[in-house]
Each structure stands twice: as structure tokens, then as C-alpha cells.
Amino acid sequence: MQRKFRLTRSEDFKRVRRNGKSFAHPLAVLVAQPGEGTQTRVGVAAGKASGSAVHRNRAKRILREAIRPLLPALAPNWDLILIARPALGAASLEQTRQALQTLLQRANLIRADETQRPPA
């Protein structure tokens, strides 16, 4: 994922976690809040419950790769945080992508017909 699409500052993570709306799935949690800029930015996190550092980093890589083809279809001007759950370690990329599509649709950040497009 390109840096311009990333949520990187600690203050931004705290703001979104504190004020954002949360949507849960067995594989991941989405926290969304309207952003400050014109670009939709995504932050990825994995807590210690996800396992060792190797497992946490793998979970974050899977989440970044799963969200990447969905970025053009997202609503503009949102800050999102994706939090990996322990079950994500055993999930495939396609299962993760389906979970993210479900979360984004529930949050009204992506239309159902937009998710049917083939990945870029």
C-alpha cells in the first residue's frame, strides 16, 4: 500500500480509536472516522493476542494486501483502522478480502457493486 494511503501517526490512530465507529468480524475489526484530508487513509494493527511478532507482522501484511485492490472503490476522506484478530493467522488472502468487503459494506464505505470488480 502506498504511503499516501497509510495512517501512520500515533495521534491519528488514537483519534480514530477514540471517536470512530467500530465494525467487527471474526477475522478483523474496522474502526472508521471521517478524515481531515481529502484522501482515505488506512492504518493496520495487530495486538499481542494475534501471536508472536512473526504472526502479527504476517497478519498486518495480509490486511494491507487485502485492502489494496479495494482502495479505489472506497469513499473519499475517511480514516480507517484495521485490527487483526487471532483467527486471521489461519485465514487465506481471499477469506480476508471477503471479510474486509463485508466490513466496508456494513460501514457504508463501499458499494456492493464496486466489490465485484476484478482486482487491479
N, C-alpha and C positions, 0 to 999 in steps of 0.2 A: 504494500500500500504506500502510495506516495506521501511524503511528509506533509504536504498541504492538506491532506485529508485526515491527519492524525491529531488527536487531542493529547498534548504532551505535558502541559504544565500542571503541577500539583494543585494549584489554586482552582484550575478549571475542573479537575476531577472532583475536588471537594464540593464545588458549587453545584455540579450536576448531581452528585450523590445526595446532597442536602436538599435541593429544590426540585429535582427531576422526578418524573413518574416512572415507576418500575413495572416491568412485564417479565414474568417468569416462565421458564420452560425447563424440563428435566436436564437439558444439556447446557443451558446458558441463561443468564439474566440480562435483560436490556433495560438501561436507565436512560431516559430521553428528556431533554430540556431544550427549549428554543435557544439558539445560539446568539452570539454577539456579533458575528461577522456575516458574510454572505455565503460562506462555504459550509457544507455539512462536514463536521469532523467526528472521527470515531476514535475512542480510546479503548484499549483492551487490557484486561486484568485477570489474574488467576491467583486465588488465595492459597494458603498452605494446605487447605483441605484437598486441593487438587493433586497433591503428592509432592515428590521431590522437585528440585529445581529443573531437572530434565523434563519431568512430566508437565510442570507449569509452563515452561517455555514452549513445549510441543503444543499444548492446548492454545496458547496465545498465537502461535504460527497458524494453526488450523483455523482459528477465528478470523485472523486477518485475511487468509486466503479465501475463506468462505464469504466474507463481506465484499471483497474486492470487485467481483463482477456485478454486485448489486448497487454499487455506489452511484452510477449514472442515473438509476431509476429512483433514488431517494429524494424525498422532499428537501428543498434547499433550506439553509440557515437553521440547522439543528446540531446540537452537541449530543453525542451518544456514547455510552459506555457499555461495553460487552464484558460480562464477567463469566468466566468459565466455571462450570460446576464439575464435581468429581467424575460424573458419568461421561464427560466429554472425552476423557482419555481413551475410552474404548469405542468411540463413535468414528465413523468414516467421514470424509470430507463432504460427501453428498448428504449424509444424515445431518451434519452440522449446517449445511447450506439450507436444507429444508426447515430446520429449527429456526434459523435466522429469518427466513422468509415469513414464517408463522408469526414470530415476534414483531417484525416490522409491520405486517398487516394488522395485527392487533393494536399497534401503536398508531395506526393510520399514517405511516411514513412512506408507504409504498403501496401502489395499487396491485390488485391480484393479477390483472392482465400484464403488468410490467414484469412480473416474475417468470413469465413463460418464455421470455426472450432467451435465446441461446447466449451463454457466457461469451464475453468479448475476448 
